[in-house]
Amino acid sequence: MTMERLQRYSVIREKNPREIVLLKGRGCQWRRCAFCDYYLDGSPDEEADFLVNREVLAQVTGETGCLEVINSGSFSDLDDRTMDEIASVCCAKHIRELHFECHWINRGAIPKARSRFRGLGVTLKIKTGVETFDAEFRENVLNKGIKETDPAKIAEPFDECCLLFGIAGQTKAGMIRDIETGLKYFERVCVNIMNENGTEIHPDPEVIRTFRSEILPVYRDNDRVDILMNNTDFGVG
């Protein structure tokens, strides 16, 4: 499957109802996470990316009043015309809450973005990939690029976080601790289960079985916790 054939628009009607779009940008600036190849959806061709993004954004109806924009990187990796188009869609479709994603290294772009959309009457929610609050595992195994170890300080620029489970070395106690830490410091937590991809990090079936049988039932109905057993569970990708 080529990147252009990816599903790029969906509507989430369960927890936290929202429309979601997968846009194209320059790709994550970090590109060193040991588990991630999503940046391959990035492109240096801003004109081509904008045309794709404009077509995707044209599908937004505003039915939930909430829009999530993901782009396999940070929102700051999107070109200026795409950002303008997002703003226009929010105004035209009466979007009042907009969700972006942002890597730790791009957090400096958040205040300006919050101010811009606040001026349009749109509340901005920023999600970041923490993956785990075990700093040693996060940096020495996953190579996430977050040098801060204090969860409270990690959370300061952001509203929501992603966690990544299903990797060798993770335990039931550690996964529960990560979720509870995320709930303490962030408004929402999105748990992603490791899926096979082109990296050297592979899913661990035993860890996934532990999650599915002993952790999933506890948090499945928590309104503040999204759980993606497959990376396309939101309907995009």
Secondary structure, DSSP 4 states (H G I P E B T S, - for coil): --GGGS--EEEE-SSS-EEEEE---S--S----TT--GGGG--S-HHHHHHHHHHHHTT---SSSEEEEE-SS-GGGS-HHHHHHHHHHHHHTT--EEEEE--GGGGGGHHHHHHHHHTTT-EEEEEEEEE-S-HHHHHHTS--------HHHHHTT-SEEEEEE-BTT--HHHHHHHHHHHHHHSSEEEEEE----SSS--B-HHHHHHIIIIIHHHHTT-TTEEEESSTTTTS--
